[in-house]
Amino acid sequence: MTVEIITADKALHAAQIRELFWEYLQWANPKLMDEFGVSFDIESLIESDMQHLDKFMPPTGRLLLGYAEGRLAGVACLKALEAGMGEIKRMYVRPESRQHGLGRKLVERLIAEAEQIGYTRLRLDSARFMQTAHRLYRSVGFVEIEAYAGSEIPPEFQQHWIFMELELFRAGALKS
């Protein structure tokens, strides 16, 4: 399978970004309800993300789109969490494009981008049912940690999530 990853332009790729964010939340929300009795307002999450896409844009963020065989297939975002630390958000690969390495390429590219920005650590949160994603994150060096300040997961839902961190060894000082 031919895979291509691009850095999204928020104006040029807004429809594709919205499409993947929507699909990700539509995929995850019923699983959250089935597993944990938790549900999120998808419309308000999408609108908030779309209104605040700048958090995923350079210089301190990235929004990557993945294509498989020329078709839109995945998304992965990076944003500043605190000084020297970034956070991976909205990582999603369409089901038909999984098991072909796109998720790994997206996360490895985000790690490289985080190092280029100058982050010394990366964090992420992930619902407990996303075990395949957890294996991917562990395979590139992420380790489980306690819930962290700045996570968008409300405290009452945190028991249903895992929180992970990766120390970046090649990172330098945060560039402005």
Stockholm file with secondary structure:
# STOCKHOLM 1.0

chainA/1-176         MTVEIITADKALHAAQIRELFWEYLQWANPKLMDEFGVSFDIESLIESDMQHLDKFMPPTGRLLLGYAEGRLAGVACLKALEAGMGEIKRMYVRPESRQHGLGRKLVERLIAEAEQIGYTRLRLDSARFMQTAHRLYRSVGFVEIEAYAGSEIPPEFQQHWIFMELELFRAGALKS
#=GR chainA/1-176 SS CCEEEEECCTTTTHHHHHHHHHHHHHHHHHHHHHHHSCCCCHHHHHHHHHHTGGGGSTTTCEEEEEEETTEEEEEEEEEEEETTEEEEEEEEECGGGTTSSHHHHHHHHHHHHHHHHTCSEEEEEEETTCHHHHHHHHHTTCEEECCCTTCSSCGGGGGGEEEEEEECSSCCSCCC
#=GC SS_cons         CCEEEEECCTTTTHHHHHHHHHHHHHHHHHHHHHHHSCCCCHHHHHHHHHHTGGGGSTTTCEEEEEEETTEEEEEEEEEEEETTEEEEEEEEECGGGTTSSHHHHHHHHHHHHHHHHTCSEEEEEEETTCHHHHHHHHHTTCEEECCCTTCSSCGGGGGGEEEEEEECSSCCSCCC
//
